[in-house]
Amino acid sequence: MSATPSTMLELGTKAPDFNLESVNGGSLSLTYTDQSKGFVIMFICNHCPYVLHIEDELVDLANEYMAKGIAFVAISSNDVEKYPQDSPEKMAEKGYPFPYLYDESQEVAKDYKAACTPDLFVFDENKSLVYRGQFDDSRPKNDKPVTGKDLRNALDAVLDGKKVPEEEQIPSIGCNIKWKPGNEPDYFG
């Protein structure tokens, strides 16, 4: 398990658009979030121990906040030639309650400056980045409970029309995105 931190994209950044195939069928773009009170873009994958560690609580949290008007979109950008367990066919087996998209070109990951899985980005209803960072401080083998506290606090602030304090935004830690050879972004490394 590598321990790669998120890049902490600049707050206020407008959500980059995308148009990706969904393993749930069809394609999806950023317009999916147009009627939401805010939204979460999550870079995850099937095999990462950091994602697997939070997966159950992440699904519970997503179900809770989707009912409150927050949209969730998961994206996998891993190289499936080297990591076939992250292929769209395997992604579809997850059965997540939110769209799970495959970023074959890895360009969407680059647009968001995603570095690890999980890498979480929260945008307000104006599509401005208000939070980027960890789900909570639980990691595989650190014996801290998985609560989603940090993401939950950010989403509560969005719903209450409050600012998410920057000093409370701690980088996510996870496995690095598995870049295709020669496709690594400048910020990777």
Disulfide bonds with the S-S distance in Angstrom:
none
